[in-house]
Amino acid sequence: MAPTTQKRAAAKFYQEDIVQRKDDSKALGVVLRCWQDAEDMPPAGDHVDPLMRPLVQGEVGVSYFPRPVREIVSEDVLELVDRMYQPGDLLKRSVDDVRSGVVTSTHVEARLEHAVSGQTIPGWKSMDEVDSAVEIDMGEYVIYNDWVGQVVEMFDESLVEVPGGNLVRLPELSARLAVGEKGPDILPQPMSSVSGILGFLLGGNRPSDRDTVVSVKHTVLAVAWLAINQSLSPEEAQSRPRPQRYWYGSDLGKLTTVTRRAEEAMRVGDRVKLKAGGGPVTRHGRSIDNYGMIEVDTLVVQETRTTVDVLWQDGSRERIDAKQSVPYLNPDEYDCWPGDHVLWKTEDEKRHVVVQSVNAQDRTAYVRVVETGAIELASVLELDPHGTGDWSALAPANDGLGVRRGDFVFIHREGTTNGAKAPMVPRIGEVEEWVRDPPTVGPNGQLGGWRREMTEIGTRIAEQRGMEGSVEELPIKRPQKSDTSLNWFGEVVDLRLDGTIEVILPNGDTTVVPLDRLTRLYDSVEQLEDMWGDDEGTVEEGDEVEVWEMDQDGHWVEGTIDDDDEWESADEELDPDDSMDVETDEGGGDWSPSTDTVIPPLHVETPMAVDSDLPPEPRPTSAVGGRPHSPDVPKDATDIEDAQPVAQDTLADTPWQRFEVLPSAPVDHAFYNTTPAQHTRQFMARMSKEYKALQSSLPDSILVRAYEDRTDLLRSLIIGPENTPYEDAPFVIDWMLDANFPQTPPIAHFLSWTNGNGRVNPNLYEEGKVCLSILGTWAGDKSESWSASRSSLLQALVSIQGLVLVKEPWFCEPAYEKLRGTEDGIVNSRLYNEKAYVLSRGFVRRALEIPLGGLEEELHWFYYTNGKLRKVLNDARKLIEKSRAMQGEEIPEEDRERAVPRLSSGGIITLERTLAKLQALLDAHSASSGSSAEAGKR
């Protein structure tokens, strides 16, 4: 039995928390990194930035202000000042609370002081008492001529007061500076590259710790225009071409800003002004200078306190202190909240429903069926809030169902729709190619591409400033209360229980519209994040080996992959230290289909025997019950008490044969329609080795079928191990070996039978991807990657059974491994195990209802003749009975090591649907068998 997991302390801080040092109340900072953050791969190498080394448990990375100091410190030296949320964010009262809520609005009060003098403003100021002192910021939206765009770059002109009281103008491409900032890093260091207009404007001034920014003006904006007003007719839209890229001078006055509610909330370090005026003012410069006297009334936010309005899953609403909650960073894929538009998926139908309330403890929800208006009780395991079975909390963007609070949306005209089938909501927003160009710097230190063009425009404006014919900027417009011309665009503020959506318009009015009249804005930040997120590197840099591989559309494309190991041909003698590692024991493991399922041992260091006369390598043994422990198999999967070895010859007269070569590939094989490559003699020799390894060393819980007419295809059946959520369930993976095999890893396709209700395992995608280092589908350590000389199909198969189909699959996600033993990890793992168990019972039904080509007899024998179906039914019913009898009680000690010790009410609802179908299959088989037996007697 696996040891009880020791609980680890929960995190104290989260990203964007405002903290102060306990030993210095004036040392305020913002948390930028936390040890529990979902970072798939820790930052590698030496970093100049002190925040970029890997964190250990209990550490956070903090940036202090106003002094630019960054450090990694222990959580114990900090205390929480404020916690920041945005509308649409998720939270809980505590980490171990199963109920969560969604933030509907935020209320921030702040302590202010003058940005330059530091003079404090008495009392706390609310958001209604201040305006932003910044005209526009990076990422903000602008509207012009029915187009919505996003500011992606700015060119600034800053006025800096230097020692002696003189003002110097600093033009630069960035939004680097803010009024009130001081220090020697304001002006550029003297060097030969500081020349031309910049050197002229700076004169002989050199950086000083007394340099102070007293004015910042954004003189040139680069705008990525995303989408056009969706209420226009096609003819009207055609007459409005995409606007220009650069905006400066009087053209700035033609733009109108639209600010998201989240950006209106005050944050520490923000620059604001009092609406009523009357605050402190400082004066800078001299009247005889070119710039005249500069008056500064800008204030800086020094401290905040935040309350949030929360809609809890049970439908209750509450305003709470933000510090009395924790961000919900790893939501369960079935989590939903009142007002959400979701799909209710059962095996018989799929319905559009609106969530009314959720019982998070029971995992049930009351939903309103849109078609009929009826209120019904549903298991949340049957609800799809995302519209994709491959949703992940690590990359939750691109939800296709409904809208979320905080989304920017286009509103279609009355009488028209967005064209999508509800509850799907399309999103639009085309980022032009130029926006995707990364910054480049030439050998002379000058920027390249469009940034250079923008810099030249801004520099020219700065050079002509104050001269005849100089460019003067007009202020960017803000929507006025009386202006309804922009009311085709807005931000989602609430989701109503009747399915309608509440939207706040640019002029501050609120409107309520049906879901099918909305289209989401797909902004440039989202698109760039999605683009970069798709580059899930699985190959090392510098790889030069040319290969051909199949893309997601089934087309062969030229690609590259790296393998430092030379593949040995059939004529080469194998070096025992550099050969394809497989298990050569003829025993084939200790598992039997007639006993409880366990993971069999695999000795991965044993060299592959080419000559069949070579004796098998002796199998290593462990101290517990004589069972070996493989480094590829988790301990909790191999520690099975009283497991009795069953010889393979006891199965000789059954269809349960580990490896067979069938005459032809079945038509239901995932790669059946691919064109077989012309295989070389070396390929066939390698396949002979692979077949020998599979024949001799496959555990009895894995079956593999090869085909005479398609040597490039295989099909495998893996039975889920005991005391995992996958116990006794069938997992089928189809394989294809391309023309480059074994230089390239085998291509796997998992047959997912979850009915669109989510992944059964983090590594097994609904679309068929098997995410594993040895298959080249995950960028793990080099030592874990496929090697032509050291890897084998046998290794890949046992890796899936031993490393994927495990007791706690939630932790298979690399970013979550660090949460093992924490309250967050324990809660999420328990919820995931229930889901995996319920879904995998459905795999049994699917395998029996629609038998798979080449495995029909095996599955029939395993589940009917061998009695595994009856065991699956009995085990599930015992679990349901125990769950109902002990509902609300603490799980007893003897059950805590079970992978699924209890089921929620929602889990029971879904499982009982599946059990009814499985019982019907068993009854039909029993009746058929009885009829056959009776006929035989006659």
N, C-alpha and C positions, 0 to 999 in steps of 0.2 A: 504493500500500500504506500502511495506517495506520501511524503511528510506534509503536515499542515503548513500552509503558506503563512509566514509571519507578516502581519500588517505593517506597512510602512507609513510614515507621516505624510499627511496630505500637504499639497503646496500651499504656501501662505500668500503668494503674490502671483499676479498674472500680467500679461503684456498690457501696457498703457496705464497701469496703476501709478498713482502719484504717491511717492513715499518720502520719508525723511529719515536721516540717520538718528539713532537714539542718542548718540554722543554729540550731536550738533543739530539743534532744531532749525537752523538756518540752511542746512544742506538738504534742499529739496531736489528730487529727481523723478524721472519717469522710467519705469521698467520697460526695457526693450527686449530682453530675452529671459526665459525661465527654463529651469531644468526639465520641466514636464512638457515643453513645447514639442509639437509633432514635427521634428526634424528628422527626415528619413536617414540622412547620412550626416554624421557630425562634421563640422568644418575641419579640413585637413591642413596640415602644414603650419608654418609660422606666419602670423598675421601682425601687421602693424597695428590694426585696430584691436585694443585690449579686450573687446567684447566678443571676439570671434573664436576663442578657443572653446573646445567642448566643455559643457557644464556637468558637474556632478550633482547628485541629489542635494537639495537645500541651497543651491546657488542661484543668483539672478544677475543679469547684466543691467546696470543702471547708468543713465546719462543725467548728470546734474546740471542745474541752471541757476543763475545765468552764466556761471563760469563753465566753459566747455570741458568738463572732466568726465571720463567714462571709465567704469571699472566693473569687475565681477566681484561680488561680495556675498557673504552668507546672509540668508534671510533673517537670521537672528539679530543682525545689527540694524535692521530697518523696522519702521512701523508704518502702517497704512494711513495715508492722509485722505485719499479719495479714490474711488473706482469709477472708471469711465465706461459708459455704454452708449449705444446708438439705437434709434428705433429699429426694431427687427432683430436685435441681439437676443440670445437665449441666456437664461440664468436659472439658478437654483438657490434655495435657502442655504443648503450645505451640500458638500460633495456626495454624501451617501444618500441624499434625498432622491427618491425616484420621480417625484413630481417636478416638472420644470415649467417655466413661464417664458413669455415673449415680451420684450420691452415695447410698449406702444408709444411712449414719449418720455423725454428727459427734462428735468428742471435743475438748472445749475445756478448757484450763487457764487460770487467771487470776491476776494479781497484784491484791491487794485493799488498800484502805485505808479507815479509818473515814470515814463520809460527812461528819461535822462537823469532827472534829479533824484529819483527814488523817493520823493515825497509821497506818503501814504494817503489814501482816501479813506475816511472813516467808514466803518461798518461794512456790511456785505451788500453787494449790488447784484440785482437779478438780471436775467437776460432781457427783460423789458426795458431796463434802464440804460442799456448801452447799445452802440452800433459798432460794427467792425471798422477798424481804422485802415484796413487793407481793402483797396478797391476791388481787386480780383486776385485769385490765387491759382496755383497750379492745380489742374484737375477739375476746376469749376466749369459749369456749363454756360454756354452763351447761345443766344438765338438771333438769327438774322434772316430775313426774307423767307420765313417758314422752314428754315433749316436749324437743326440742333447740332451744336459742335462742342468740343471739349478743348480747353487750353492745355497744350502739351509742352510748351516751352515759353519762356519769357526773357526779354532783354531788359535789364534794369539800368536806370541812372540813379545813383545814390549820391547824396551830399554828405561829406564826412568832415567833421570839425577836427582839426589837428591842433597840436600845441601852439599857443599864440593866438588862437581864436579864428584863424583863417579857415575858409571852407574850400574843399577841393571836390571836383566832380569825378565819380568813379563809374564808368560805363562797363558793363560785363553781361555775358550771357549766363543768366542763372536767376534763381530766386533765393540767393544765398543770405542776403542781409535783411535786417529788420531795424526799425527805428529804436534807438536806445542801446544797440549793441556796441560794446567797447572792446578794445584790445589791440595787440600788435598784429593780429591776423586779419584786420579789416582791409588795409592797403596791401597790394602785392609787394613781395620782397624785391629789392633792387636787383635787376639782372639785365643782361643784354637784350633779352626778349621783350622787356617792358619798354617798348619804343612807340614811335608813331604818335597817334592821337592820344593813347593812354599816357605815354610819357609826357606829352605836352600838357595834358590836363592835370597830372600829378605834380608837375614842376619838380622842384628839388625836395619834395616831402618824402620822408622815409617813415616806415611803420613805427608806431609808438603805442605803448599801452594806454595812452590817453586819447587815442583816436576814437571818435564817437560818431555813430551814424545818426544824422538828424533829419534825413528825408530819404524816401525811396519812392521812385516813380517807375512804373512798368511802361516802357515806351514802345515796345514791339511785342506782339503776341503771335505765337504760332498756334493756329486752331485746326484741329482735326474735325472736319464736318462729317457727322455720323449718319444722320437720317433726316428725312423731310416729313413735314406735317402730314399725318395719315388721314386727315379729314378732307384733303384736297381731292378734286377730281383728277383723273389721269391727265387731262389736258392742262389743268392748272399746275400740276406737279412738273410736267414736261417743260413748262415755261419758266421754271425757276432752277437754273443751273447751280451746281455746287459752288458755293462762294470761294473767295480767294483764300490763300494759305496764311499770308502775313497781314497783320492789322496794326496800323500806327497812325499817328497824327489825327486828323479830323475824322478818319474812318472809325476810330475807337468809339466815337460818340454814336455810331450806328448800331453797336452791339448792345444787347440786353442780357444781363446776368440772371441766371436762375440758380438759387442756392438750395441745396438739400438741407432738410431740418437738422441733420446731424452736424452739418458744418456751422450752423448758427449757434450751437452750444459752445459756451466758453471753455477753453482748456488752458492749463497753466502755460504761460509763455505767449498767449495770444495778445495781439495789439488791438485795443478798443478805444472808443471815445464815449464820453457821457452824452446822452441825448439832450439833457437839459443844460449842458455846458456848465461853466462855473468851476471847472477843475483847475489845477495848477498849470501854468504855462512857463516854458523857458524860451529864451531868445538867443539866437546864434548868428554869427557873422557880423558884418558892418554895413551900414547903409551905403557906404561908398564903393563896396565891392560889386562885382557883376551880378552876384546872386541876391544882393540886398540882405535884409534881415529875415531870418527864418524863425517862425514861431512854432513851437512844438507843444501840442496838447494831448499827445498820444499817451495812453496808459497801458501798462502791461499787467496781465493777470498773474498774480503771485500765488494764490491758493484758491481752491475750489471746494465746494461741498455739493453733492449731487443726490437728488432723489429721482426715482424712476417710477413710472406707472407700468404695472405688470398685469398681463392677462395670463392667469394660470391655466393649466390644462383642464382643470375641472370647471372652468368658466367663470370663476371668481376674479374680481379685479381689485388691485390694491396699490397704494403708493408706499414705497419703502425707501429707506436709506440705502444707497447703493453699496455701502460698505457692509451691510448686513446680508449680502448675497455673494455668490461666486459665479463666474461665467461658466456656462455649459458648453465646453469646448468639444466634446466628443458625443454628439447626439446619436441616439439609436436611429437606425435607418427607418424605423416605423414611427418615430416621434411625430406628432402633429398636434395642432392647437385649434381652438374654436375658430371657425370661419375659414379654415383651410379647405381648398378644393382638392379632393383626392379621388383615386379610383379604388373601388371595393372589388377585389378580385377573388372570386371563388373558382373552383374547377369547372363550374357550369356556366358562369356568366361574369361579366365585367360591367360595373355600374358607376356612374358619376355621382358622388355624394359630397355633401358639405358637413364637416365635422361640427358637432354641437358641443360636446364635452368629452373629456378623456379621463378614465380612471387609470392612472399610471401604474398603480400597484397591481391591479387585476389585468392590465393590458387589454382593456376593452374600451369601446367608444360608442357614444350615441351619434348617429349620423342621419342627415336628412337626404333622402333619395331625391335628386333633382327632378327626375321624370315624374314622380308621383307625389312628392311632398311628404311622404311618410317618414316618421322617425323610427329608426331601427337600431338594435344593438349589434355591434360588430366586434370581432377580434381585431386588434390593431395589426396582428400578423397577416391579416388579409387586406390591409390598406396600403396603397402605394401612393405616398405623398410626393414622389419625385418624377414619375413617368419613365424611370429607367431602373432596371434591375441591378445595374452595376454602379449604383450610387455609392459614394464613400464619404465619410465625414471629413477625410483629409482633403478632399477636393469637391466640395458640395455645390459649386457653382453650376450654372446652366440648367437649373431645375426647369422642367418644361410644363409642369402643372400649376395652374393658378398664378398668383402673384404674391409677393411678400411685402410686409410693411417696410417702407424705405425705398421700394423700387420706383424708378422714374418710368412713366408710361405715356404712350400716345393714346388719345381718345378718338375713336372713329365717330363719324356722324351718326345721328339717330337714324335708325332704319338700315344701318349697315353693320357688318361684323368684321372681325379680324381675319376671317376665312378659315380658322382652325376649328377642329372638332373639340368642343369643351370636354374636359377642363384644360386642354392644352392651350397655352398662350404663346404665340410666336414672339420672337425678339428680333429686332432689326438694329443695324448699326454697322456700317462698312468702314473699317479703318483703311485709309489709303496706304499704299506701299511705302511712301516716304516716311510715314510715322514709325514704321518697323525698323528703319535704318539705325543701327547702333552708333553711338558717338565715335568718331575717328579723329585722331590727332596726327598731323603730318610731322616730318622730321624738324620743321622749323617751329613747332609748337602751336601751329594754327589748326583750328578745327576744320574738318572736311564736311562735304555733303551740304545738305540744306541748312545745317547749323552755321556753316561759314557764311552762307548767303544772308541769313538772318543777322549774324554778327555785323556784317558789312552795312546792313541797313541801319542797325542801332548805332553803330559807330559814327556813321555819316550824320545822323540826327544829333548826336552828342557834340560833334565837331562844329555844327552850325548853330548850336544853341546860343541865343542872344543876338545873333547876327540878323541882318536883313534877309527876309525870306526864310527864316528858320521855321521848323515844324513845331507846332504847338498842339498838344493833345487835348481832345475834348473828353469830358468824363463819360465813362461807360454808364449806360442807363440801367435803372432798376425798375421792375414792374410797378405800376401805380394801381391803387385800389380801383380806380374807375376804368382801367384799361382791360378790356375783355378780349383783345385781339390774340392773346397767347393762350387762351383757355382750351386749346387742343392738346395741352401737355401738362403734366402734373406729377405729384408724388403720392404714392399709396400711403394712407395714414391708418386705415382700419379695414378689416374684413368682417362683414356682417353675417349673421347666422342664416339669413335668407339667401346667401350666395352673392349679394351685390357688394360692390367695392367702393369705399369712400376715398376720394382723391382730393388733395389740396392743390389748387390751381396757382399759377404764378402771382396773381393779384391778391392772393390770400383767401379767396372764396373756396368753399368746399362743395363738391358735387358727388352724387352717388350714381354709379353706372353699373350695368351688368358686365360680367366677366368677358363676354364675347365681344365687347366693344373696346377692349384694351389690347395693346401690343407693347411688350417690354422694350426698353432701350438697352441695347448691348453696347456698353461704353468701351472706350479704347483701353482702359486699364484692365477690364475683364478680358478683353480679347488678347492683349499682350500676355497676361498671366496664363490664359489657356494655351497660347502658343508655346510659351516657355515650359509650361507644365507638361506638354505633350512630349517634350524631349527627354523622356525617361531613358537615359543612356544605359544601354546594355552592352556596349562595346567600348574598350579603352581607346583613348586618343592615340593617333599615330598608326592605327591599323591599316594595313595595305593589302591584305590578301583579298583577291577578287573572288566573289562568290555570286551565285544567283539565289534569290530567295523569293518567296511568295508574299505579295502585299495583302492588305485586308480585303481587297476586292477579288482575290484569287488569281491575280496576274503575276507572272514572274518578272522580277525587276533585278537590275544589277545592284549589288550591295557589297559591303565589306565586313569582315569579321577577323578577329585576331586569334591565333593559336600558335604559341611558340613551339609547341611540340610537333615534331614530324610524325605523320601517321605511318605505321609500318605496313608494308605491302605483304601479300600472302607469301612471297618468296623470302622475306626477311626473317631472321631468327629473332624471337622475342627475348628481350632482356627482362629478367624477373623484376627488376626495379623500375621498368618503364613500359609496362604492358597494361592492357585493358584490365582494370581491377574488377573482378567479379567473385562471387562465392562459388566454389566448386564441389561443395558437399552434396553427395547424392541424396541425402536425406530430405532435403528441400524444406527444412523448418519443422517446427513442432505443432503447427496449427492443423486442425481438422475441421471440415465443414460441419461435422456432427457435434462439435463442442463449442464452447464460448470462443469468440474471435479474439485472437491476440496478435500482436505484431511479432513476426518471426525474426530470428537473428540474421544479421548479415555481416559477414566479415569482409569489409571493403578493401583490406590491404592484400588479400590473396591474389596472386597473379593469375591471369587467364591461362588455362592449360590448352595448348593447341592440339597436342597428341592425346587421343582418348585413352591411351594406355598409361598416361601419367597418373600416379596416385593422387587422390584429393588431399588438399591441405588440411591438417587436423583443425577442428573448430575450437576456438578459445572458449573457456567456460568462466562463469562468474561464481561468486561465493554464495549466491542465493539460489537454492534449488537447482544448481547446475546449469542455469540458463545464461547464455552469453549476452553481453550488452554491446550493441553496435554503436559506434560514435554517430551514426546517421539517424538513430532512433531515440526519441526522448525517453528518459528514464520512466516517466509516469505511464508510458505506453507499454513498457516491457515488464514492469513489476506486476505480474499477475500471479496471485497465489494459487498453489495446487494445480497448476496447468499440467495436464497429462499429455506427453508426446504421443502422437498418432502416426504410425508409419504410412508412407505414401501408398504402399501396396494394399492397404485396406480400402483404398479408393479405386483399385485397378479395374473393378467391374462396374464402375459408375461413369457417367459422362463427365465427372469432375476431374479433367486432366489439365495439368498446369499449362502445358504447351502443346499445340498441335498446328500442323500446316494443312490448311483446307484447300480444296481445288481452286476456288474462286472467291474474290472479295465480294461481300454483300453490297447490294445497291444502296443500303442505308448508311454506308460508311461516309463519314464527313468529307473525305477526300476522293470519293469514288469517281467523280467527274473530272478530276485533274488528269492532265496528260502525263503518263509515266515517262520518266527520263530514260535515256539510253544508259544503262548501267555498265560499268567497266568490270574487267576481271577482278580488279582490286576490290571493288564494291561487293561483288559476289563472295569473294573470299572473306571479307569482313563480316558479311551477313552469316556466313557459315559459323564463324566464331560467336556471333551474337546468338544464333539459334542454339548452339551448344550450351552457352551460358544460361539461357532461358530454360532449356530442357532440364539441365542438371540442378539449377540453383534457385529457381523461382520458389517462393514460399507458397504453401497450399492456399493461402488467402488471396492470391493473385493468379488470374488466368490470362494467357496471351494467345491470340490466334494470328497466324501468318497465312499468306495466300500464294499458291503456286503461280497464278496469273498476274499477281501484283506484288513482287518482292519488295516494293517501296512502301507498302501499307501494312499496318498491324492494328489489332484491336485488343485492348486490355480491359479486364474486369477486376476491380479491387473491392474487396469486402471491408467495410468499415470496422476498425478495431474495437475491442471490448473497452468499456468504461470511457468511451468518447461519445460525443453527440451523434456520431455516425455509426454506432454499433449495429452490425448486421445489415446495413444498407448497401446497395450496389452502386459503384461509381465506375462509369465507363468512359474511357478515353481512347479516341482514335488517333493513330500516329501516321505520319508520312515522313519518309526519308528522301530528301531531295538529292539531286545529282552530285552535290558536294559532300554528302555524308561519307565518312565521319568527320570531315573537316568542319562541318557545321553541325549543330545539335539537331536532334530529331524535332519535328514540328508536331505539337500536341493540340488536340481539340477535345475539350471536355464537353460531354453531353449533359447539359444542365436541364433538369426537369423541375424547376421551381415555379413554373407557371407565371413567371414575371414577378415573383414576390421577393426578389432580392437574392444575393449570392448565398450559397450554402456554406461558403468558406471564403475568407479574404483573398486566397490565392486562386480560387476557381471562379472565373467570371461567367456571367450568364451568356455572353456571346461566344464562349468557348476557350478563351485564353487561360492557359495554366501558367501562373506567375511563379517561376522558380529559377534560381541562379543557374543550375545545371542545364536548363533549357534555353538559356540566353534571353529570357524574358524578364529578368530582374538583374539590376546592376549590383550584384553582391561582390564579395571579395574575389580576387583573381583565382584563388585556390578552390573556390566553389564553382567556378565556371566550367563549361564543357571543355574537355580535352580529348582530342582524337586518340591519343595513346593511352589515356588513363580512365576515360569515362566509358560507360556502356548503357545500353537500354535497360539492363537489369538494375543498374544503379539509379537511373531515372525513376523507374517504377517503384522501387523500395523507398526512394526519397519522398515520393508523393505520399505513400502510405505512412511513412514514419515521421515526416516533417510537416505534412499538410493536414492529414486526417488525425489530428491530435486532440487531447483532452480539453485544452483551452484555446480554441482556434482564433479567438479575438486577438490574442497576442502574436499571431502569425504576421500581423501588420507590423513591419519593423519599427515604425514610429511609436507603437504602443507597448513594445517590450519593456521599456523603462517604467511603465505604469504597473507592472506586475507587483502585486502585494499592496498597492495603494487602494484606498476606498473607491476612487474613480475606476481603477482597473477591475476591481472585484465586482462592482455593480454592472459595468458594461460587459464583462466576460460572462456573467450569469445570464444576462439578457440575450447575448449572442448565442450561448449554448442552447437555450430554449428554442430559439429560432432555428438553429441548425438541426436540432433533434426533430422538430416537427416537420421541417421541410424534407429531411432525409427519409422519414417514414413514407412520404409521398414518392420518393424514388423507388421504393419497393413496389408500390402500386403501378407506376409507369413501366417498370421492367417486366411486370407480369401481364399487363394489359396489352402492351405492344412489344412483343418479344424482339430482341435484337438479332440481326443476321449473324449466324455463326455461333450464337450463345443461347439459342432457344432451349435446347435440352438441358444445358448446364443450369440455367436459371430455374427451369421447371423442377429439376431434381433437388436443387439447393433449397428452394422455398417450400415446395410441396412434399416431395418424397422424403427429404431429410428433416422436415418439420420446422424449418426456420421461420416460415410465415406464422405458424401458430405461436412460436416463441416471441416474435415481434409483437403480435397482438396481445399476448399475455403480459409481456413486460410493460407495454404501454398502458394497459388497463390497470395494472398494479400501481404504476406511477400516478395515474389519474386518481385512483382511489385514495392513495396516501396523500396526495396534494389536497384533495377536498377535505379529508379528515383532519388535516393539520393546518388548515388555512389560517393564516395570521399568527401561527406559532413559530418559534425559533426552530431552525433545522437541527435535529439531534446530532450528536457527535459522530455516530456510526454512518450517517448519510452525507457528511460534509465532503468526503472524498469522492463522492459520486459526481460524474460529469454533469448530470442533470438530476439534482436531488428533489426538485419540486417543479411544478408547472403553475403558471398563472392561470386565471380564469380564461383570458384570451387565448393562451396556448392550448388549453383544454378544448375550447370551442373548435379551433382549427384542427387539432389532432383527431377529435371524434369524427369529424367529417371524413378524414382519411381512413380511420379505422373501420367505419361503416362500409367503405368501398373495399377494403382489404378483407373484411369478414365475408362480404358477398362473393369475392373471388375464391376464398377458401371453401365456402359452402358449395359453390358451383363445381369446384374441383372434386370435393367429396362426393357430391351427387353423381358426377360423371364417373368417378372411380368405382362407386358402388354399382352403377348400372353396368359397367364393363365387367366387374367381377361376377355379377348375377348372370350376365350373358355367357360368361365363360363356363359357369356351372351347367348351363343348359346345353 
